[in-house]
Amino acid sequence: MTHITGLLLIDAPASALNNLGAIEGERYDNSTGVKMIRASDGTYPYVSAQAFRYWLRETVQTVIPNWKSAPIYREEKVAYTDANPIEYWDDDLFGYMRAPSKRESAKAKREADRSRMGETETKDTITRSSPFRVSTLVSIAPIRPTNDFGVMSRHEGDPVPHEHQFYRTTLKGLFSLNLSQCGTFSYKNKSGFRNLDDIRIDIAKSQGLEEVLLEKAYRLSTALRLERITALFEGMASLEGGAKQTLHYTDVAPAVVVLAITKGGNHIFGHVIGTNPKGLPELKIDALSEALRVFGDELLSDVYIGWVRGFADEERAKAEELAKTDTRIKVCHPREAFQELIKMLKQPQNAKWLD
C-alpha cells in the first residue's frame, strides 16, 4: 500500500496551543495550564492529535470551497457524524464510528428531531479507521512553561487575578495518509472494517461506485479520490488553529515539512530532525542519509524538504548542501513542498499509487 509520509515542525515562540484547564493547588482558582508530558529528563509541552485534526478539519472547510463536511448529531452523552464517506469528505479521510442506540426512546427522539432531516439512516454499527494518521505534536526539547500573571481591572472594585501557562519551543509531529484506503469503503462483516451497512451499499450502487469484489469494497473514481486527497494537503499548507490565539498569536502553518510518497506505512523520517545542545531544531544529516539509503527501494518520489527561510537557516543550508549530491532531495518553502506533492499525485502515470 502506498502512503504519503511526512514530518512537520511548528514554531511556537510564545504559545499555549493546547490547554488542560484549571491547575489544582495553584494560588488562583482560575489558573490554567498547558498539556505536558512528564519524563525523566523534564517536561515536554504537546498538542494532542485530536486538537491537530480539529485544526485541520476547520481549516479545510475555510480554504477549500467545495469541501463537504459531515453533519454532527448528538444523543445524550454521545456525538457522531453522519458516517457517510461516499458523500462527506471528512468521514472518508478522518474515519468514524457509529453505533446507534436500538432503544425505542432513542429512536423516537431521533425521528422527532427536525435538525436530523436528511440524515443517512443507520441501523447497524459501522466503523472506519482513519486513512489519515497523525502523531501527538511534542516539543523537541524539555522546557519549563512560563506562568503569566494578569488581572481583570476594567471594573470598579478589586482587580480579579488570573494566571496561565505558555511556552517557547518547536513542536514536532508525524503524519501519514494511506492512499489506497482513501475513497475505498469496505463492507466486510468484521470489526473495524465494516465502513458500509446495507443502506450505504445501496447508495454506493446508485451512484455507480466501482465494486472491488476481492476486497469486498466500493471505490470512488480516481478523479474524486484525488480531489479529496489534494484538498487535505492544501489545507495542511494553510493550517490555522490553536488555543490562546488572542493572547499568544501563533502561526501554526508548518515551518518545516519533510514529504515523500512511500510504498509502506512505516515512517522513515521520524528521526531526521532532533535538537542541538541549546534545544533548537537540528537536521540530522547522517540520519537522513541513512534513511534514504536503507529505505531507498520504498521511495516512490523525490523527498521534499520544505523549510521557511528565517527559521534555523543554518539547518536549511545543510539540506541544500545535501541536495547538491543527492538529486532525490528537493529544498523549498513548505507550501511549495505541498504543491509539488499535489502536482505529483495528479500526474496520470501516478494513478497506480491509489490502487
N, C-alpha and C positions, 0 to 999 in steps of 0.2 A: 504494500500500500504506500502511495506517495503522500508526503506531508510537506507543508510549509513549516520550516523550523526557524525559530527566531529567538533572539535575546534583545532586551531593551533596558536602557537606563533612563531614569527620570531625575533631573536635577532639582533638588528640594533645598534651596538656600536658607529659608526660614519658614518652615511649613508645619502644618498639623493636618495631614491629608486624610487620616482615618482615626477616629477617636473612639475611646472605650466608655465614655460617660463619666459620671462622678467618681472621684477617688475617695474611698473611705479613709477616715482618720486624718484628713488634711485640716488645716487651720480654718478653712472656709467650707461651708456646706456645698457651695456651688463651684468647687474646684474640679476641673475636667482634665483628663489625661489622654495621651495618645496610646495606640496599641503598640506593645513592645514584646519582643521575645527575650526572655532572660536566659542567658547562657553562662558557662563558667568563666568566659572572658569578658563579660559585660552585658549590656542591654542593646538590642537591635530594634529600632523602630520599624514598623512594617505597615503595608497596605494589604488588606485581605484580597484574595482572588475574587470574592463576591463583590467587593467595592469596585475593583478594576472592571469587572464585567458590567457592573451597573454604569460606570462612566462610559464604557464603550457602547452599550445599548442606547444610552441617552444621546451620545454624540452622533451615531449613525442616523438616528431619527432626525437630527438637526441638519446634517450636512448632505444627506442622500435624499433627494426629493421623492424618489419612488420607493423608499424603504417601507416595508409593510410589517408593522409590529402587531403582535397578537394582543387582543384584549385580555385583561386580567379580571378574574372573578374571585369573590370572597365568600366563604361559608364558615361562619363562626370562627374557629381557630386555624383554618387553613385558607390558603390562597393559591391560585394556579392560573396558568394561561389557557387559551383555547385549545392548545395541544393539537394544532393542525399544521404540520410542517409543509403541506402542499401549498397552503395559502399564505402562511406567515413566515417571513424570513428568519426572525429570531427563534421561533420554535424549531426551525431547521438547524440553524448553526449553533444555538446555545442549549438545545435539549429541553426536556420537560419530564414531569411525572404527573399523571392524572389518575386518581383512584376515587371515582365518585361514590358518595355515600348512597347505599341502597335503602336507607330508612325512608319510609313513606313521608315523614315530616320534612326531611331534607329535600326530597323530590318535589313536594308541594311548594316549598319556598322557592326552589329554582324556577318552577313553572310560573309562579306569581310575580317574579322579579322581571319587570319590563326592561330593565337595563341589559338583560341577557338575550334579548331578541337578536337573532342572527347567530347565536352560539352554535358551534358544532356539537351535535348530540354525542354524548359519551356514555356507553352502557357498561363497558369493561375497563379494567386497569390497563393503561398504556404508558410506556416509558420510552425515553430516547436519551442515550448517552450523548453528551455534547461533542460534536466534531471538533469544536474549538476548545483547547485546553490552555490554561494559564496557571502559573505558579503564584504563590504569595510573593509580593514585591517587598524585598527585605533590604535594609540598609547594608551597604557593602562593608561597613566597619561599625564596631560597637561605639555608642556615644551615650552621653547622659543628657536627656532632654532638658531644656531651659524652662523654668517656671516663670511665667509672666503674670505680674500683679497689675490689676486695674480696678477702677471704680466707676460706678454709675453715679454722676453727681449733677445731672441736669435738672434736679428737682429740689424743692425745699426740704430741709431736714438733713439728717446724717447721710453721707455717701454710702452706697451699697458696694462692698468689696467683692471682687471675683478674681479667679485665678485659673490659668490654663497652661498646658504644656505645649511646646513646639520644638523643632529640631532643625539642624542644618546637616544634610547628608546627601548621598546619592543612593537611590533605590534601584535594585536590580531585579528583573523578573524574566522568566522564560515563557514562551508560548509556542503552540503547535496547532496546526489545522490539518485534519485528516481529509484529503481532497476527495477520496473515493466515497467517503461517508456523506459528504455534502450533497444534498438533493437526492439521496438514495434512502428509501424508507422501508424497513423490514417489517414483515408480518409473521415472522417466526413466533410460534407459541412457546416462547422461552423468556424467562425473567430477564429484563433489561434489553431485550431485542424486539419486543413487540411494539413497534412505533405506530402501527396502524391497526385499528379494530375494523370490524366489518363495514361500519359506516364510512370510515376514511378510505377503505379499499374501494368502495363504490365511487367515492369522489375521485380517486386516482383513475379508475376505469373511465369515468365520464369525461375526465379532462385529457384523456389519451396518453397518460404516462406509460412509458415503456415498462413492461414486466420483465424482471430478471429472474427467471424461473429457478436457476441453480441456487441463487441467494435468497429465494423467497422474498423478493422486494420489488418495489416500483421505483422508477427513476425519472426525474425531470429531464428535459432536454439539456444538452451541453450548454447551449446559449443561456438558458435560465439559471443553471448552476453557476456559470461563470459570473453572471450578473450579481448574484448574491455574494460570492466569494470576493470579487473585486471591491464591492461596496464595503465589506467588512474592513478591508485594509485601507481603503480611502478614509474610513472613519478613524482607524488607528493612527494614521498620519496626522490627523487633526484633533487628536484626543483632548477632551476637556473634562473637568470634574474635580472632585476633592472637597473635603471639609475645610472650614475656616477660611474660605477664599476671600471673604470680606476683610479679614484682618491680615491674612498671610497669602496674598495672591501669588499663586504658583502656576507656571506654565507646565502642565503635565504631559504635553506632547513629547514624545521621546527625544532626548538629547543625543542618544546613540541607539542604533539598531544594528544587529547582525542578522542577515537573512539569507536563506538558501532553500532550494527545493531538494528534498532528500527522499531516498527510497523507503526508509523505515521511520518509525516513530520515536526512536531513541534520540535524545537531544545531544548533538555533537559539539555545541558551543557553550555548554554550561560553565566551563572553567577558563574561558579565554579572556575574561575580564575580572580582575581582582583589585587589590589595593596596594599602594606603596606604603612605606613606613609612616607617612603622615595621614594615612587613612583615606587618601584620594584615589580616584579610579586609575587603574593601570591596565593597559592592553598587554596581555601575556603572550608575547610573540612566539615563544617556544611552544606554549600550549596550543596556540592557533595553528602553527606549522605542523605540530604532531597530529592535531585533529584532521587537517587536510590530507596528511599522509595516510593515516590509519583508516579514515572513512572516505578516502578519495573515490572508491568504487561506488559509494552510496550517494555521491553528489550528482544531481541531475542538472544543475545550473551553476552559474557563477555564484560567488559569495559576495553579497553586497554589504559593505560596512558603511552605514550612514552615520556621520559624525559631525555635529554642529561646530562650525568654526567659532572660537571663543570659549569653548568648553574643553579643558585639558588638551590644548592644542598640541603639546609635545607627544601625546599619545596618538592623536590622529596622524601626526607625522610618521610615527612608527608604521602605521598601516599603509600609508602612502609609499614608504620605503619598501615594504614587503611586496606591494603591488607591482613594483618595478621588476621583480624576479619571479613572481607567481602571477600569471595572467588570469587566473581564476578570481583574483581579488579585485573588486571594484570599490573605490572610495568616493563618497559623495555626501550630500546632505541627507538626513533621514527621510525627508519627504520624497526626495529623488529616488532613494532606495526602494520605497514602497511603490513609486511609479514604475520603476524598472521591473519590479516583481509582477505588477499588474500587466505590464506590456508582454512579459514572457508568457503569462498564463493565457493571454488572448491569441497567441500565435497558433495557427491551425495545427501545425506539426506537434504541438504540445498537448493537444486534447487527450492524448493517451494517459496523461498524468491523472485524469479523473476516473480512469477505469477501476 
